[in-house]
Amino acid sequence: MDRVLTHGFAYKTDETGTVGLIHNKRMQQFITIGNNEQEYQKLGFDKSLNDCLINGLFNYCGIMDVRHQFFGDIHLIDEQARLAILERVEHITEQNLVDNE
């Protein structure tokens, strides 16, 4: 992400401070994790993600509508579960397109 969300493209800094340059954009993240989602939340990693990526990076660059979806136990899933995840990703993406019209 550091190679894409760079100074001069994603944000700029001048004598008045730093301002994001990516406006009127929506973002959807699909995040795969090794733990199950409940354990991830219990450990507070979901809040850390919000602080670091959503507020700490994407909002900083001006992207204010950031959505994310976790898919846990990714290393334990079988082919059927993997296909179910891909179907869920497709459904969420299609719904986001409809919502954006």
Contact map, one row per residue, 1 for C-alpha under 8 A:
11111000000000000000000000000000000000000000000000000000000000000000000000000000000000000000000000000
11111100000000000000000000000000000000000000000000000000000000000000000000000000000000000000000000000
11111100000000000000000000000000000000000000000000000000000000000000000000000000000000000000000000000
11111100110000000000000000000000000000000000000000000000000000000000000000000000000000000000000000000
11111110111000000000000000000000000000000000000000000000000010000000000000000000000000000000000000000
01111111111000000000000000000000000000000000000000000000000000000000000000000000000000000000000000000
00001111111110000000000000000000000000000000000000000000000000000000000000000000000000000000000000000
00000111111100000000000000000000000000000000000000000000000000000000000000000000000000000000000000000
00011111111100000000110000000000000000000000000000000000000000000000000000000000000000000000000000000
00011111111100000001110000000000000000000000000000000000000011000000000000000000000000000000000000000
00001111111110000111110000000000000000000000000000000000000111000000000000000000000000000000000000000
00000011111111000111100000000000000000000000000000000000000000000000000000000000000000000000000000000
00000010001111111110000000000000000000000000000000000000000000000000000000000000000000000000000000000
00000000000111111100000000000000000000000000000000000000000000000000000000000000000000000000000000000
00000000000011111000000000000000000000000000000000000000000000000000000000000000000000000000000000000
00000000000011111100000000000000000000000000000000000000000000000000000000000000000000000000000000000
00000000000011111110000000000000000000000000000000000000000000000000000000000000000000000000000000000
00000000001111011111000000000000000000000000000000000000000000000000000000000000000000000000000000000
00000000001110001111100000000000000000000000000000000000000111000000000000000000000000000000000000000
00000000011100000111111000000000000000000000000000000000001111100000000000000000000000000000000000000
00000000111100000011111000000000000000000000000000000000000011000000000000000000000000000000000000000
00000000111000000001111110000000000000000000000000000000000011100000000000000000000000000000000000000
00000000000000000001111110000000000000000000000000000000000001110000000000000000000000000000000000000
00000000000000000000011111000000000000000000000000000000000000110000000000000000000000000000000000000
00000000000000000000011111100000000000000000000000000000000000111000000000000000000000000000000000000
00000000000000000000000111110000000000000000000000000000000000111110000000000000000000000000000000000
00000000000000000000000011111000000000000000000000000000000000101110000000000000000000000000000000000
00000000000000000000000001111100000000000000000000000000000000000111100000000000000000000000100000000
00000000000000000000000000111110000000000000000000000000000000000111100000000000000000000000000000000
00000000000000000000000000011111000000000000000000000000000000000001111000000000000000001000000000000
00000000000000000000000000001111100000000000000000000000000000000001111000000000000000000000000000000
00000000000000000000000000000111110000000000000000000000000000000000011111000000000000000000000000000
00000000000000000000000000000011111110000000000000000000000000000000011111000000000000000000000000000
00000000000000000000000000000001111100000000000000000000000000000000000111100000000000000000000000000
00000000000000000000000000000000111110110000000000000000000000000000000111000000000000000000000000000
00000000000000000000000000000000111111110000000000000000000000000000001110000000000000000000000000000
00000000000000000000000000000000101111111000000000000000000000000000011110000000000000000000000000000
00000000000000000000000000000000000111111100000000000000000000000000000000000000000000000000000000000
00000000000000000000000000000000001111111110000000000000000000000000000000000000000000000000000000000
00000000000000000000000000000000001111111111110000000000000000000000000000000000000000000000000000000
00000000000000000000000000000000000011111111111000000000000000000000000000000000000000000000000000000
00000000000000000000000000000000000001111111100000000000000000000000000000000000000000000000000000000
00000000000000000000000000000000000000111111100000000000000000000000000000000000000000000000000000000
00000000000000000000000000000000000000011111111100000000000000000000000000000000000000000000000000000
00000000000000000000000000000000000000011111111110000000000000000000000000000000000000000000000000000
00000000000000000000000000000000000000011001111111000000000000000000000000000000000000000000000000000
00000000000000000000000000000000000000001001111111100000000000000000000000000000000000000000000000000
00000000000000000000000000000000000000000001111111110000000000000000000000000000000000000000000000000
00000000000000000000000000000000000000000000111111111100000000000000000000000000000000000000000000000
00000000000000000000000000000000000000000000011111111111000000000000000000000000000000000000000000000
00000000000000000000000000000000000000000000001111111111000000000000000000000000000000000000000000000
00000000000000000000000000000000000000000000000111111111100000000000000000000000000000000000000000000
00000000000000000000000000000000000000000000000011111111110000000000000000000000000000000000000000000
00000000000000000000000000000000000000000000000011111111111000000100000000000000000000000000000000000
00000000000000000000000000000000000000000000000001111111111100000000000000000000000000000000000000000
00000000000000000000000000000000000000000000000001111111111100000000000000000000000000000000000000000
00000000000000000000000000000000000000000000000000011111111110000000000000000000000000000000000000000
00000000000000000000000000000000000000000000000000001111111111110100000000000000000000000000000000000
00000000000000000001000000000000000000000000000000000111111111110000000000000000000000000000000000000
00000000001000000011000000000000000000000000000000000011111111100000000000000000000000000000000000000
00001000011000000011110000000000000000000000000000000000111111100000000000000000000000000000000000000
00000000011000000011111000000000000000000000000000000000011111110000000000000000000000000000000000000
00000000000000000001011111100000000000000000000000000000011111111100000000000000000000000000000000000
00000000000000000000001111000000000000000000000000000000011001111100000000000000000000000000000000000
00000000000000000000000011100000000000000000000000000000000000111110000000000000000000000000000000000
00000000000000000000000001111000000000000000000000000100010000111111000000000000000000000000000000000
00000000000000000000000001111000000000000000000000000000000000001111100000000000000000000000000000000
00000000000000000000000000011110000000000000000000000000000000000111110000000000000000000000000000000
00000000000000000000000000011110000000000000000000000000000000000011111000000000000000000000000000000
00000000000000000000000000000111100010000000000000000000000000000001111100000000000000000000000000000
00000000000000000000000000000111100110000000000000000000000000000000111111000000000010000000000000000
00000000000000000000000000000001111110000000000000000000000000000000011111000000000000000000000000000
00000000000000000000000000000001111110000000000000000000000000000000001111111000000000000000000000000
00000000000000000000000000000001111000000000000000000000000000000000001111111000000000000000000000000
00000000000000000000000000000000010000000000000000000000000000000000000011111000000000000000000000000
00000000000000000000000000000000000000000000000000000000000000000000000011111100000000000000000000000
00000000000000000000000000000000000000000000000000000000000000000000000011111111110000000000000000000
00000000000000000000000000000000000000000000000000000000000000000000000000011111110000000000000000000
00000000000000000000000000000000000000000000000000000000000000000000000000001111111000000000000000000
00000000000000000000000000000000000000000000000000000000000000000000000000001111111100000000000000000
00000000000000000000000000000000000000000000000000000000000000000000000000001111111110000000000000000
00000000000000000000000000000000000000000000000000000000000000000000000000001111111111000000000000000
00000000000000000000000000000000000000000000000000000000000000000000000000000011111111100000000000000
00000000000000000000000000000000000000000000000000000000000000000000000000000001111111110000000000000
00000000000000000000000000000000000000000000000000000000000000000000001000000000111111111000000000000
00000000000000000000000000000000000000000000000000000000000000000000000000000000011111111100000000000
00000000000000000000000000000000000000000000000000000000000000000000000000000000001111111110000000000
00000000000000000000000000000000000000000000000000000000000000000000000000000000000111111111000000000
00000000000000000000000000000100000000000000000000000000000000000000000000000000000011111111100000000
00000000000000000000000000000000000000000000000000000000000000000000000000000000000001111111110000000
00000000000000000000000000000000000000000000000000000000000000000000000000000000000000111111111000000
00000000000000000000000000000000000000000000000000000000000000000000000000000000000000011111111100000
00000000000000000000000000010000000000000000000000000000000000000000000000000000000000001111111110000
00000000000000000000000000000000000000000000000000000000000000000000000000000000000000000111111111000
00000000000000000000000000000000000000000000000000000000000000000000000000000000000000000011111111100
00000000000000000000000000000000000000000000000000000000000000000000000000000000000000000001111111110
00000000000000000000000000000000000000000000000000000000000000000000000000000000000000000000111111111
00000000000000000000000000000000000000000000000000000000000000000000000000000000000000000000011111111
00000000000000000000000000000000000000000000000000000000000000000000000000000000000000000000001111111
00000000000000000000000000000000000000000000000000000000000000000000000000000000000000000000000111111
00000000000000000000000000000000000000000000000000000000000000000000000000000000000000000000000011111
